Amino acid sequence: RSGKEMRVQFDMQGFPKEYIYDGEILSGEQQRNPGQANFNSLSGAVNSKYGDKSDLLYTIFDLILPGVAYASRRNKLERIRSDLLYPTGCCCAQSPNVWILPVLQYCPDAKDLEHAIPFQLERIVGMGGEGLMINVGSRNYEQKRTDAILKVKETQTMDMRVTGLSEGTGKHEGCVGALFCECESEGKVYECRVGTGLSDEQRARWADCPEEIVGHIVEVAYFSISQDKASRGSKYYSLRFPRLKKVRDDKKETSAY
């Protein structure tokens, strides 16, 4: 990040030389036990002039191609990965210390993404991972912190009041499609549409008896709080990837914390 050359070399034999690869260096110990202490040890090993560096692993996740959308960059990277894999599909053939990370799941639309995130997050956290990275397929490469790559960790929750319902479509036609929820706290208003986490039974029941849910408190799981361009500078906020966790029959008031 500082532009200084790192004192570590990786065998990139077999990788096309016309590309610049973007990734991170990890150590075996850091992968087994993530944390600041192991990160500091890794940084020391990378910058040390001497010492055993055989435990270091270069994990590639992108190509630096300005003006090219992520979906196209990833397709190029997948072709490289396919050419380098062992027949068993376990790792890169030319170097055991260089890996091209696979994509966990492709999501063609927001609804697929909404369903994929809770499943994939639970899976990765269950394996000891920290969370997910979501890349926006249409966005060009940016050499800075950017909202084209979203970091998703374990969820937070908020107790919100159901203010209305939307009708379902497709397999949920005739049932509730989503809950409109709101929470006011410390001068801020949080609003969201919750269409994930509802059971088929709840969707059908609330369509017939909306009074059983409208006006009631529900616990909503979410990944982050955001404001769109139209709301910036106002008191209105939305929740990113909201999901119904449970109905709070024990509460009458909303709570943001």
Backbone bond lengths (Angstrom), bond angles and torsions (degrees), N, CA, C in turn:
res aa  C-N    CA-C-N  psi(-1)  N-CA   C-N-CA  omega(-1)  CA-C   N-CA-C  phi
1 R - - - 1.469 - - 1.527 111.31 -
2 S 1.326 116.93 -34.14 1.466 120.79 179.79 1.527 111.98 -79.95
3 G 1.334 117.46 -10.79 1.458 120.28 -179.16 1.520 113.61 92.17
4 K 1.331 117.65 -4.07 1.460 120.75 179.20 1.529 110.39 -78.28
5 E 1.319 116.04 144.29 1.453 120.58 178.12 1.530 110.34 -69.97
6 M 1.333 116.58 134.61 1.458 120.58 179.47 1.522 110.14 -87.04
7 R 1.327 115.79 145.10 1.464 120.35 -177.90 1.530 110.28 -89.42
8 V 1.311 115.36 62.30 1.459 120.34 178.04 1.520 107.97 -153.23
9 Q 1.330 115.82 141.18 1.459 121.12 179.74 1.529 109.02 -123.03
10 F 1.330 116.36 141.96 1.459 121.41 176.18 1.526 108.92 -123.36
11 D 1.305 115.75 144.16 1.454 120.83 179.62 1.532 108.99 -77.85
12 M 1.326 116.82 103.39 1.465 122.75 -178.36 1.528 111.43 -102.72
13 Q 1.340 116.32 21.94 1.462 120.15 179.07 1.529 109.66 -58.34
14 G 1.305 116.44 131.48 1.456 120.79 -179.92 1.512 113.32 99.44
15 F 1.330 117.58 -17.50 1.463 121.01 177.13 1.532 109.37 -81.20
16 P 1.330 118.59 135.25 1.467 120.33 176.41 1.525 111.28 -56.27
17 K 1.325 116.39 133.79 1.462 120.49 -174.75 1.518 113.80 -86.13
18 E 1.348 117.91 -5.16 1.462 119.17 -178.78 1.531 112.84 -81.56
19 Y 1.335 116.54 -4.50 1.468 119.59 -178.10 1.526 111.85 -110.74
20 I 1.333 115.09 153.62 1.471 122.39 167.98 1.516 106.48 -105.35
21 Y 1.329 116.57 127.01 1.459 121.97 -172.99 1.529 110.46 -98.57
22 D 1.313 115.21 139.79 1.466 121.40 -179.94 1.526 108.47 -112.27
23 G 1.313 116.32 132.90 1.458 119.51 -179.61 1.512 111.60 -173.04
24 E 1.315 115.92 -162.23 1.461 122.21 179.82 1.519 109.31 -135.94
25 I 1.330 115.34 152.79 1.460 121.00 174.88 1.522 108.36 -98.66
26 L 1.306 115.83 128.93 1.455 122.12 177.28 1.526 109.17 -121.53
27 S 1.318 115.40 163.01 1.463 120.60 171.46 1.520 107.93 -113.90
28 G 1.314 116.23 157.96 1.462 119.68 177.57 1.519 111.28 -58.63
29 E 1.333 117.19 -41.06 1.465 120.78 -179.35 1.518 111.30 -66.85
30 Q 1.330 116.99 -37.63 1.461 119.99 179.22 1.529 110.78 -65.91
31 Q 1.335 116.47 -36.34 1.458 119.43 177.95 1.518 111.41 -67.50
32 R 1.331 116.03 -37.61 1.464 119.71 -179.69 1.519 111.74 -74.69
33 N 1.335 116.72 -36.93 1.467 121.36 -176.79 1.523 109.49 -137.11
34 P 1.345 117.62 81.70 1.466 119.96 179.71 1.523 110.72 -61.72
35 G 1.303 116.47 146.81 1.459 119.89 178.75 1.508 110.83 162.08
36 Q 1.341 116.25 166.72 1.462 121.20 -175.94 1.523 111.99 -64.72
37 A 1.352 117.07 -38.07 1.468 119.93 -177.52 1.527 110.68 -62.47
38 N 1.332 116.58 -46.10 1.461 119.50 -179.96 1.521 111.60 -70.88
39 F 1.332 117.17 -29.81 1.457 119.96 175.16 1.529 110.08 -64.51
40 N 1.335 116.30 -42.45 1.467 120.09 178.50 1.529 111.11 -63.66
41 S 1.341 116.96 -39.68 1.462 120.90 177.64 1.522 110.81 -64.25
42 L 1.335 115.90 -39.79 1.466 120.72 178.13 1.528 110.56 -62.52
43 S 1.335 116.15 -46.17 1.468 119.85 179.61 1.522 110.78 -59.44
44 G 1.324 116.78 -39.59 1.457 120.87 178.57 1.515 111.75 -64.87
45 A 1.339 116.65 -41.06 1.467 120.53 -179.87 1.519 111.08 -66.69
46 V 1.327 117.33 -39.46 1.464 121.21 -179.07 1.531 110.78 -64.34
47 N 1.331 116.42 -40.66 1.463 120.78 -174.23 1.528 114.18 -92.83
48 S 1.341 115.99 -4.75 1.464 119.52 -179.95 1.529 110.80 -74.47
49 K 1.335 115.77 142.89 1.463 120.20 179.67 1.527 110.83 -74.74
50 Y 1.339 116.68 -27.70 1.459 120.83 -176.56 1.535 108.81 -126.85
51 G 1.307 116.37 -176.52 1.465 120.91 175.88 1.516 112.12 103.67
52 D 1.326 114.62 164.39 1.462 122.51 -178.88 1.527 109.60 -80.32
53 K 1.323 116.18 120.97 1.454 121.01 -179.39 1.532 111.95 -115.67
54 S 1.329 116.11 15.87 1.462 120.45 -175.73 1.529 112.21 -68.31
55 D 1.342 116.76 -18.47 1.473 120.64 -178.62 1.528 112.31 -84.99
56 L 1.334 117.09 -5.39 1.463 119.94 -176.78 1.529 110.98 -81.41
57 L 1.317 115.19 143.61 1.457 122.08 -177.06 1.522 109.73 -130.77
58 Y 1.330 116.43 126.66 1.466 121.44 176.57 1.527 108.23 -92.71
59 T 1.322 116.90 114.10 1.465 122.30 -178.18 1.526 108.46 -104.94
60 I 1.320 116.33 114.45 1.466 122.72 -176.81 1.518 109.94 -94.93
61 F 1.336 116.40 132.64 1.459 119.02 178.80 1.526 114.05 -130.22
62 D 1.339 118.12 -0.47 1.470 118.74 -178.88 1.527 109.50 -162.70
63 L 1.320 114.75 167.99 1.459 122.62 171.99 1.525 108.26 -115.75
64 I 1.324 117.34 137.24 1.458 120.61 178.39 1.528 108.14 -84.08
65 L 1.319 115.01 94.79 1.469 122.57 -179.60 1.523 108.44 -131.79
66 P 1.323 118.65 87.44 1.466 121.17 -179.39 1.527 111.72 -56.72
67 G 1.325 115.79 138.55 1.456 120.86 178.65 1.508 114.71 82.62
68 V 1.343 117.27 2.75 1.466 121.40 179.59 1.529 108.76 -113.81
69 A 1.350 116.87 130.52 1.460 121.79 -178.14 1.527 110.79 -66.07
70 Y 1.344 115.24 153.08 1.464 120.10 -177.14 1.525 111.97 -58.29
71 A 1.336 117.70 -40.06 1.463 119.88 -178.72 1.523 111.06 -58.05
72 S 1.333 117.78 -40.48 1.469 121.65 178.34 1.523 111.05 -71.39
73 R 1.325 116.98 -40.28 1.470 120.05 178.07 1.528 109.98 -62.37
74 R 1.318 115.54 -41.42 1.468 119.64 -178.40 1.521 111.40 -67.44
75 N 1.330 117.15 -37.31 1.457 119.97 177.24 1.527 111.06 -60.72
76 K 1.337 116.60 -41.47 1.467 120.41 177.46 1.526 109.95 -63.97
77 L 1.336 115.95 -42.06 1.457 120.36 -178.85 1.533 110.98 -66.33
78 E 1.315 116.85 -36.69 1.464 120.52 179.10 1.529 110.92 -66.43
79 R 1.330 116.82 -36.37 1.467 119.35 177.67 1.531 110.29 -65.94
80 I 1.327 116.35 -40.07 1.475 120.28 176.95 1.524 109.60 -63.77
81 R 1.308 115.64 -46.07 1.473 120.75 -179.59 1.519 111.06 -59.69
82 S 1.329 116.19 -42.66 1.454 120.53 179.93 1.523 111.46 -63.07
83 D 1.328 117.03 -39.57 1.464 121.13 179.73 1.521 112.47 -68.36
84 L 1.337 117.49 -26.94 1.460 121.28 -174.22 1.523 114.29 -96.09
85 L 1.314 117.48 -11.88 1.462 119.36 -175.36 1.526 112.01 -69.03
86 Y 1.333 115.04 145.50 1.454 120.18 169.09 1.528 108.97 -65.01
87 P 1.314 118.86 160.83 1.473 119.89 174.97 1.521 113.48 -56.71
88 T 1.324 117.45 -28.08 1.467 120.41 178.61 1.507 112.07 -77.63
89 G 1.316 117.07 -12.49 1.462 120.85 179.66 1.499 114.36 74.87
90 C 1.345 118.08 21.82 1.460 119.31 -172.72 1.520 113.79 -91.55
91 C 1.329 119.34 -33.94 1.457 118.78 -178.20 1.522 109.78 -164.37
92 C 1.325 116.12 178.93 1.460 120.22 -179.52 1.528 110.31 -70.56
93 A 1.318 116.41 135.77 1.453 121.24 -171.53 1.531 112.87 -69.34
94 Q 1.331 117.08 -42.85 1.452 119.87 -170.53 1.521 113.41 -77.11
95 S 1.313 118.13 -24.63 1.462 120.55 -177.42 1.521 110.72 -151.32
96 P 1.336 118.01 120.78 1.466 120.26 177.91 1.522 112.11 -71.91
97 N 1.347 117.28 -8.78 1.464 120.83 -178.77 1.522 112.95 -102.92
98 V 1.337 117.14 11.31 1.461 121.51 175.84 1.522 108.23 -131.18
99 W 1.306 115.88 122.85 1.461 121.40 -179.21 1.522 110.02 -125.59
100 I 1.315 116.26 140.69 1.465 121.49 167.80 1.524 106.46 -99.18
101 L 1.315 115.96 115.54 1.459 119.62 -176.51 1.530 110.59 -67.85
102 P 1.328 117.90 135.14 1.464 120.44 178.22 1.523 111.28 -79.35
103 V 1.322 116.07 158.50 1.464 121.61 172.44 1.526 108.01 -81.69
104 L 1.316 117.86 131.09 1.459 120.99 -179.35 1.522 111.59 -69.03
105 Q 1.317 116.14 -41.91 1.467 119.53 -176.35 1.521 109.74 -162.62
106 Y 1.326 116.13 138.39 1.458 121.66 173.71 1.523 108.40 -95.45
107 C 1.331 117.67 132.32 1.462 122.48 -178.36 1.527 108.71 -121.51
108 P 1.332 117.97 106.54 1.468 120.41 -176.29 1.521 114.49 -70.84
109 D 1.342 118.14 -20.39 1.462 119.05 178.93 1.528 110.26 -146.31
110 A 1.331 115.34 173.31 1.471 121.40 -174.69 1.521 112.11 -63.52
111 K 1.327 116.98 -34.06 1.467 120.06 -179.06 1.523 110.46 -66.30
112 D 1.346 117.61 -42.21 1.462 120.57 176.55 1.528 110.75 -61.83
113 L 1.328 115.96 -41.22 1.458 120.83 179.95 1.527 110.83 -64.18
114 E 1.327 115.78 -40.79 1.465 121.34 -179.12 1.523 111.16 -60.77
115 H 1.322 116.47 -36.96 1.467 120.57 179.59 1.528 111.82 -81.41
116 A 1.331 116.78 -31.53 1.466 120.29 -174.84 1.517 112.68 -74.50
117 I 1.328 117.05 -36.96 1.463 120.05 -172.21 1.529 113.34 -59.83
118 P 1.347 119.98 -51.62 1.480 118.03 -179.67 1.523 112.84 -59.49
119 F 1.355 116.42 -39.74 1.466 120.67 -179.27 1.526 111.31 -65.59
120 Q 1.330 116.62 -50.68 1.454 120.04 -177.17 1.525 111.96 -68.24
121 L 1.333 116.66 -36.42 1.467 119.85 179.56 1.525 110.76 -63.98
122 E 1.328 116.29 -45.49 1.475 120.19 178.76 1.526 110.56 -61.26
123 R 1.324 115.93 -40.36 1.464 121.09 179.72 1.521 111.66 -63.15
124 I 1.339 116.94 -47.93 1.459 120.83 -176.18 1.529 111.47 -70.75
125 V 1.335 117.30 -42.38 1.471 120.41 178.34 1.525 109.69 -63.22
126 G 1.348 116.34 -37.20 1.462 120.84 178.40 1.521 112.76 -64.26
127 M 1.331 116.47 -24.00 1.469 121.74 177.99 1.524 111.65 -91.01
128 G 1.344 116.97 2.31 1.457 120.89 179.08 1.504 114.42 98.44
129 G 1.350 117.31 3.76 1.456 120.64 179.30 1.513 112.36 -78.14
130 E 1.320 115.19 166.13 1.463 121.20 -177.68 1.515 112.09 -87.19
131 G 1.340 117.25 -35.30 1.458 119.68 -176.74 1.513 111.15 170.14
132 L 1.334 116.52 -158.11 1.455 123.13 -175.96 1.527 110.58 -118.95
133 M 1.321 116.08 155.96 1.454 122.73 168.37 1.525 107.33 -118.34
134 I 1.332 116.59 124.57 1.462 121.72 -178.96 1.517 108.41 -108.84
135 N 1.320 116.24 121.61 1.460 122.00 179.36 1.523 110.02 -101.84
136 V 1.316 117.34 132.16 1.463 122.11 176.90 1.523 108.33 -81.55
137 G 1.333 116.84 116.54 1.455 121.91 -171.01 1.509 115.57 -61.05
138 S 1.329 117.61 -28.51 1.469 120.73 -174.93 1.522 113.88 -89.16
139 R 1.325 117.44 -5.30 1.465 120.41 -173.32 1.531 112.18 -89.61
140 N 1.335 115.17 142.69 1.460 121.69 177.28 1.522 110.88 -76.40
141 Y 1.326 115.76 164.77 1.456 121.03 179.20 1.527 110.05 -68.02
142 E 1.341 116.73 134.42 1.462 122.50 176.60 1.519 108.75 -128.08
143 Q 1.319 117.41 127.98 1.463 121.79 -177.84 1.530 110.20 -90.66
144 K 1.330 114.20 61.35 1.463 121.64 -179.70 1.524 107.91 -170.48
145 R 1.316 116.81 174.23 1.458 120.28 172.75 1.523 108.36 -65.25
146 T 1.316 116.89 133.02 1.458 120.18 -171.91 1.521 111.51 -149.10
147 D 1.338 115.89 151.23 1.465 119.33 176.79 1.530 111.72 -81.19
148 A 1.350 117.18 6.27 1.467 120.29 173.13 1.520 110.73 -76.57
149 I 1.330 116.50 -15.21 1.462 122.33 174.63 1.521 107.28 -125.07
150 L 1.322 116.74 117.43 1.460 121.64 -177.16 1.523 109.54 -105.94
151 K 1.316 116.41 130.30 1.458 121.43 176.60 1.532 108.33 -94.81
152 V 1.326 117.02 125.72 1.466 121.75 -178.15 1.520 109.05 -120.46
153 K 1.319 116.08 120.19 1.460 121.47 176.57 1.522 108.80 -113.53
154 E 1.330 116.49 -172.02 1.461 119.37 -178.18 1.523 110.38 -59.26
155 T 1.313 115.37 151.08 1.456 121.67 -168.71 1.519 114.64 -74.63
156 Q 1.329 113.63 157.55 1.450 122.89 166.82 1.532 106.29 -105.58
157 T 1.317 117.55 169.16 1.462 119.74 179.26 1.529 110.81 -131.98
158 M 1.323 115.56 156.45 1.454 123.10 178.28 1.527 108.22 -143.56
159 D 1.334 116.46 136.47 1.464 121.08 176.06 1.525 108.36 -89.63
160 M 1.343 116.34 116.58 1.457 122.02 -172.11 1.525 110.36 -123.94
161 R 1.335 115.70 157.98 1.462 120.39 177.11 1.533 108.64 -96.52
162 V 1.334 115.86 134.85 1.460 120.65 176.60 1.525 108.44 -78.14
163 T 1.328 116.74 119.98 1.466 121.46 -177.50 1.525 113.03 -102.70
164 G 1.321 117.35 -13.65 1.456 119.66 -179.58 1.516 111.56 -178.53
165 L 1.322 115.96 177.09 1.457 122.58 -178.10 1.523 110.09 -130.50
166 S 1.320 116.58 153.10 1.460 120.16 170.65 1.525 108.65 -118.00
167 E 1.314 115.88 147.54 1.463 120.40 -177.80 1.522 110.13 -77.27
168 G 1.320 116.26 142.29 1.445 121.40 -179.01 1.516 112.83 -77.42
169 T 1.323 115.46 162.57 1.460 121.61 176.25 1.522 108.57 -128.56
170 G 1.330 116.50 168.93 1.459 120.05 178.72 1.508 111.24 61.97
171 K 1.330 117.07 -127.61 1.466 120.52 -178.29 1.520 112.65 -68.13
172 H 1.354 117.39 -15.81 1.466 121.01 178.68 1.531 112.14 -101.28
173 E 1.321 116.97 14.03 1.469 120.22 179.54 1.531 109.89 -60.28
174 G 1.317 116.51 134.81 1.459 121.96 -177.77 1.510 113.16 85.85
175 C 1.342 116.80 -4.53 1.466 121.67 178.90 1.528 109.07 -120.00
176 V 1.307 116.79 -177.90 1.467 121.65 177.74 1.531 109.11 -75.64
177 G 1.312 116.10 128.97 1.458 120.63 176.43 1.512 112.34 -88.11
178 A 1.339 115.81 -39.10 1.465 119.99 -177.97 1.519 110.05 -161.50
179 L 1.335 114.36 161.01 1.459 122.16 174.93 1.525 108.51 -104.08
180 F 1.326 117.21 137.05 1.461 121.13 170.42 1.521 107.27 -93.93
181 C 1.335 116.19 123.17 1.462 120.65 -172.81 1.528 110.86 -125.63
182 E 1.332 114.71 153.06 1.462 120.13 -177.45 1.522 109.93 -147.87
183 C 1.324 115.39 147.33 1.461 121.69 175.99 1.526 108.62 -145.63
184 E 1.321 116.94 129.25 1.467 121.80 175.40 1.516 109.08 -106.54
185 S 1.333 116.83 132.90 1.459 120.58 -179.27 1.517 109.86 -157.34
186 E 1.330 116.85 126.78 1.467 123.63 175.12 1.521 112.15 50.94
187 G 1.325 116.27 44.04 1.454 121.46 176.75 1.517 114.98 80.36
188 K 1.324 117.93 2.44 1.458 122.13 178.68 1.527 110.07 -110.85
189 V 1.325 115.93 147.01 1.458 122.05 178.08 1.521 108.40 -118.21
190 Y 1.332 115.48 119.94 1.456 121.26 178.89 1.528 108.56 -103.78
191 E 1.323 116.42 127.02 1.455 121.14 -178.60 1.531 109.23 -129.96
192 C 1.324 116.49 146.36 1.461 119.24 175.92 1.522 110.71 -162.61
193 R 1.307 113.97 162.19 1.465 122.77 175.19 1.522 106.89 -108.47
194 V 1.326 117.25 118.12 1.464 121.84 -175.07 1.528 109.02 -105.68
195 G 1.335 115.98 105.62 1.454 120.06 -179.17 1.512 113.91 -113.74
196 T 1.336 116.57 0.37 1.466 121.48 -179.09 1.523 109.68 -117.38
197 G 1.335 115.54 145.98 1.457 120.54 178.43 1.512 113.57 98.76
198 L 1.328 117.37 -7.75 1.467 121.29 178.09 1.529 108.98 -82.64
199 S 1.328 116.98 135.45 1.460 120.28 175.92 1.527 109.42 -80.74
200 D 1.318 117.53 161.01 1.460 121.28 176.86 1.523 110.86 -60.16
201 E 1.323 115.40 -36.55 1.473 119.92 179.04 1.529 110.67 -64.46
202 Q 1.327 116.89 -43.64 1.470 120.34 178.58 1.523 110.80 -64.28
203 R 1.308 117.53 -42.46 1.470 121.04 -179.48 1.529 110.93 -59.41
204 A 1.329 116.40 -45.20 1.470 120.26 -178.90 1.525 111.13 -70.48
205 R 1.329 117.10 -43.10 1.467 121.59 -177.08 1.520 111.37 -64.52
206 W 1.325 117.32 -44.65 1.464 120.51 -176.47 1.524 111.75 -73.95
207 A 1.340 116.87 -23.82 1.467 119.07 174.45 1.527 110.08 -67.68
208 D 1.341 117.13 -37.43 1.467 121.97 178.98 1.524 111.79 -80.04
209 C 1.342 116.55 -34.36 1.474 120.94 -175.75 1.535 109.28 -131.52
210 P 1.328 118.82 71.59 1.477 121.07 -176.66 1.522 112.86 -60.52
211 E 1.347 116.89 -25.72 1.472 119.39 -179.11 1.533 111.95 -65.20
212 E 1.328 117.49 -15.94 1.455 120.29 179.95 1.532 112.65 -77.53
213 I 1.353 116.14 -12.47 1.459 118.84 179.99 1.531 112.86 -128.75
214 V 1.316 118.83 -36.73 1.466 120.96 179.74 1.524 109.26 -65.75
215 G 1.328 115.59 128.29 1.456 121.06 -177.07 1.507 113.52 92.49
216 H 1.326 116.95 -10.60 1.467 121.34 -179.10 1.534 110.53 -91.39
217 I 1.325 115.09 165.22 1.465 122.05 -179.18 1.534 109.81 -95.22
218 V 1.328 115.64 133.56 1.461 120.80 175.95 1.526 108.78 -127.64
219 E 1.314 115.83 150.14 1.459 121.15 175.11 1.526 107.86 -92.82
220 V 1.331 115.93 121.89 1.460 122.08 -176.72 1.532 109.13 -112.44
221 A 1.327 116.09 125.03 1.461 120.87 174.76 1.526 108.32 -87.75
222 Y 1.342 116.86 143.07 1.467 120.29 -179.87 1.520 109.16 -152.77
223 F 1.341 115.93 168.27 1.455 119.77 -175.41 1.521 113.01 -104.27
224 S 1.313 117.84 -30.38 1.457 119.96 177.96 1.520 109.62 -165.47
225 I 1.341 115.54 166.32 1.457 122.69 178.34 1.523 107.90 -106.57
226 S 1.322 116.96 138.42 1.454 119.50 -176.52 1.530 111.08 -143.62
227 Q 1.320 115.11 167.95 1.463 123.01 173.17 1.520 107.79 -132.68
228 D 1.340 116.81 133.60 1.457 118.52 174.48 1.533 108.97 -82.28
229 K 1.318 116.19 174.91 1.468 120.34 -175.28 1.521 111.71 -59.49
230 A 1.346 116.69 -37.47 1.457 120.50 -177.54 1.527 112.55 -68.58
231 S 1.341 117.04 -23.73 1.469 121.12 -175.61 1.524 113.62 -101.28
232 R 1.322 117.87 -8.04 1.460 120.08 -175.80 1.515 111.46 -60.45
233 G 1.328 114.26 132.74 1.461 120.49 -178.30 1.508 113.45 89.62
234 S 1.352 116.93 -7.40 1.465 120.54 179.29 1.530 109.58 -100.15
235 K 1.326 115.60 -176.51 1.468 120.76 179.04 1.518 112.43 -90.10
236 Y 1.336 118.10 2.43 1.461 121.00 -173.87 1.536 111.26 -97.86
237 Y 1.328 114.91 131.63 1.453 122.90 -179.19 1.525 109.52 -131.99
238 S 1.317 115.54 158.42 1.464 120.06 176.21 1.522 109.37 -124.19
239 L 1.325 116.11 163.87 1.454 122.39 179.28 1.528 108.84 -104.67
240 R 1.316 115.49 135.31 1.464 120.08 -179.28 1.527 109.77 -88.18
241 F 1.318 117.35 127.16 1.463 125.42 179.61 1.537 112.51 55.04
242 P 1.341 117.81 58.15 1.464 120.45 179.01 1.534 111.45 -72.69
243 R 1.331 115.62 148.42 1.461 121.25 179.89 1.532 108.60 -146.64
244 L 1.331 117.03 134.39 1.459 120.44 178.89 1.519 109.78 -67.32
245 K 1.332 115.83 123.36 1.457 120.11 177.98 1.520 110.50 -96.24
246 K 1.350 116.59 -48.42 1.463 119.16 175.66 1.514 109.84 -169.47
247 V 1.334 115.60 163.07 1.459 122.53 174.42 1.523 107.75 -86.70
248 R 1.340 116.43 130.69 1.461 120.63 -177.86 1.527 110.40 -97.16
249 D 1.313 116.49 81.39 1.468 120.31 177.70 1.524 111.96 -68.22
250 D 1.338 116.47 -14.48 1.459 121.29 -177.72 1.523 112.42 -88.89
251 K 1.355 117.78 -2.23 1.465 120.34 -176.22 1.522 111.22 -126.11
252 K 1.326 115.13 149.94 1.467 121.74 177.26 1.532 111.82 -115.81
253 E 1.359 116.75 -14.09 1.456 120.90 -175.83 1.525 110.63 -120.64
254 T 1.325 114.91 153.72 1.467 120.05 177.30 1.518 110.86 -79.45
255 S 1.321 116.13 162.04 1.462 121.10 177.89 1.512 108.79 -155.35
256 A 1.333 116.17 128.15 1.459 120.49 -178.78 1.520 111.74 -82.34
257 Y 1.365 118.02 -11.29 1.458 120.39 -174.56 1.509 110.82 -126.88
